[in-house]
């Protein structure tokens, strides 16, 4: 009796190992079926494959540590899932033989009749073998006629045993073929075979749970050294990558919660079974003591049955109970990993915000300087032409600086940007060399000695007035004729600004601030004339007209002095020269005229000269007898 109570107490001590598991289940649940078992394994496989996603997320050394811990925990969880599935599949096969040929949908297979026939054939074979053994024992003591009858009966029974054995073997071979052929996928085999088929899809599930002191090296992910992004674009890319990592970890946490809930649901009926075993153990412990050997034998048989059933249930409960602990560790690791990534995300967001703020401040400073430049230009530069030049230079400089600042701020790698910019600049310079020369020529045209709208210029043999000065083109209204008879032809000539760099296409224009040309009058006198009197009369006639616009010429002379301060500029006024010729004395009078009034001035000077030569004493002029007014061929070139 004491020995029996000790055995009962030992049984209860074993039940205490699962006391924590009993507390897990708080409500009754339905019994586990083959469909639930296969669904649980499929869910476990899908959950395990999310480690591939985690491996892609491991870009930092800290990520590698989390990944290695998660891989070890995931391997143990998968092995425990298949340990539970193997044990539960064996239990279901023992308690319900029809499960051996039941599909995952829970419906009996079309091979159920074949299983029943095999079971009946095996039972009939065992009965025939028992009869044969009984007859052989009777033959040992039989004699005479009884012995002959038994020998005949033994021969007949032996033939019957052979027939039943052949039938049993044929049915067994057929059943083994059906179970092992896996017709139509895993649903056509027995439940244990389906579990093993699924186990072969995962290397971690191919063996049982590894011992705690396992020293096998774990695979580790190798990450390349990460460089900090140097631009806004790189920082934004890193920020989006961290956000995707956080979402992937949250999805892994959700999958883990779902698998843990499924494991809990499978554990619930097993815990209920343990509760029932605990109740039966309590009843046996509370039975009154007895000295009757039959009662003790009956109690021992009951305890042995409870112990066997406990071992069977514990084989399925312990893997799921261990899984509950591992799931907590795994979710804690994922939560810590997510917290670490969230910290990186916050730091990256602050860095990106700081970069954008700095970029905004720099752009504001550039725009403020641009506005100060504009106001200073309008305040201190009164010349419209110079003001336009400074404002144009301001636009070019400001937009160039803004483009450089934005490019540097957004560039991820300044070295690559410099290389790319160099190659791009070289390509643009080759493809747009004429355009670049035209743009450069524009600044020569608007320079200190450049041209402006209204100036009369001569470019590549074409004379005209400047109509427009573009960034790449120069428009000139062509003027036909010469001297006082120069008139617009009605055509506009377009030149590329690059013409200033061409050696055979000279550009001629008036000196800045001037608008005059030189005309001259030539007279040839007879030898008997007094050349002094002729020269005096002619100079008086020219000066009479010149005095009317002398102030304008003096003003232009001052402009020339300021523009060409390093040179000595003669005054702008009439001058005469005398040359000896084979036919007589030639007098040449040169005088400046305003371009806008050249025709009028020449006409008046010609009339005054005719009046001067007609006064007494009249002058004797050789040749046509009238003075000739013509423009001077020499010009003032400026390039």
Number of C-alpha atoms within 10 A of each C-alpha: 12 8 8 16 15 12 17 21 15 13 18 17 11 14 19 13 12 17 13 11 21 21 10 14 17 10 8 11 15 9 13 17 17 25 16 17 22 22 14 18 20 13 15 23 18 12 18 20 12 16 17 11 13 20 18 12 19 19 16 15 15 12 19 19 15 18 25 18 16 20 21 14 17 22 18 21 26 25 23 24 25 26 23 23 25 22 19 23 26 18 18 19 19 12 10 10 17 18 26 25 24 23 20 22 13 12 11 15 18 11 15 16 12 15 19 13 15 21 16 13 20 19 14 16 21 15 13 20 19 13 15 19 15 12 16 16 10 13 17 9 9 15 12 7 9 12 15 13 13 17 16 11 15 19 12 12 18 17 13 16 21 14 12 20 19 14 16 20 14 13 19 19 12 14 17 13 13 16 21 15 13 16 12 8 10 21 19 23 27 25 29 22 19 24 21 16 16 17 23 12 11 16 11 20 22 16 13 13 18 14 8 6 6 7 8 7 6 10 10 13 16 12 13 8 9 9 6 10 17 16 21 23 15 17 22 18 14 19 20 14 14 20 16 13 21 20 13 17 21 15 13 20 19 14 18 21 15 15 19 20 13 16 20 17 18 23 25 25 19 23 25 19 18 22 16 12 19 18 12 15 20 14 10 16 18 10 9 6 13 10 8 9 10 10 12 15 12 11 17 17 12 15 19 15 12 18 21 12 15 19 13 15 19 23 17 23 27 19 23 26 20 15 24 20 11 18 19 14 15 23 18 14 18 21 15 13 19 20 13 15 20 16 13 16 20 14 13 19 17 12 16 20 15 13 18 16 12 13 19 13 12 15 17 12 12 17 15 12 14 18 13 11 15 16 13 11 18 15 10 9 14 10 10 10 15 15 17 15 15 17 17 12 12 18 13 11 13 17 14 12 14 16 12 12 16 17 15 18 19 21 20 19 13 15 10 11 14 13 11 12 12 12 12 12 12 12 12 12 14 11 11 12 12 15 17 17 18 24 18 17 21 23 15 18 21 16 14 12 15 18 24 19 14 13 19 22 23 21 18 13 11 16 23 26 21 21 19 15 18 14 16 18 19 22 19 26 22 23 21 16 11 11 19 19 10 15 13 14 12 10 12 17 17 14 17 19 26 21 20 21 15 10 7 9 14 16 21 20 24 20 20 19 14 19 18 19 19 21 20 19 22 17 22 24 22 16 14 10 15 13 18 10 12 19 18 12 18 25 19 14 21 24 17 13 15 20 12 10 14 16 11 17 21 14 14 20 18 17 16 19 16 13 15 13 11 8 10 9 12 9 12 18 17 17 14 16 11 16 10 12 10 6 12 16 21 19 19 18 19 21 21 23 26 17 16 11 12 20 15 12 21 23 12 15 20 18 13 19 19 15 13 20 20 11 10 7 9 11 20 17 20 17 12 9 14 15 20 11 19 16 19 15 9 8 11 9 13 15 13
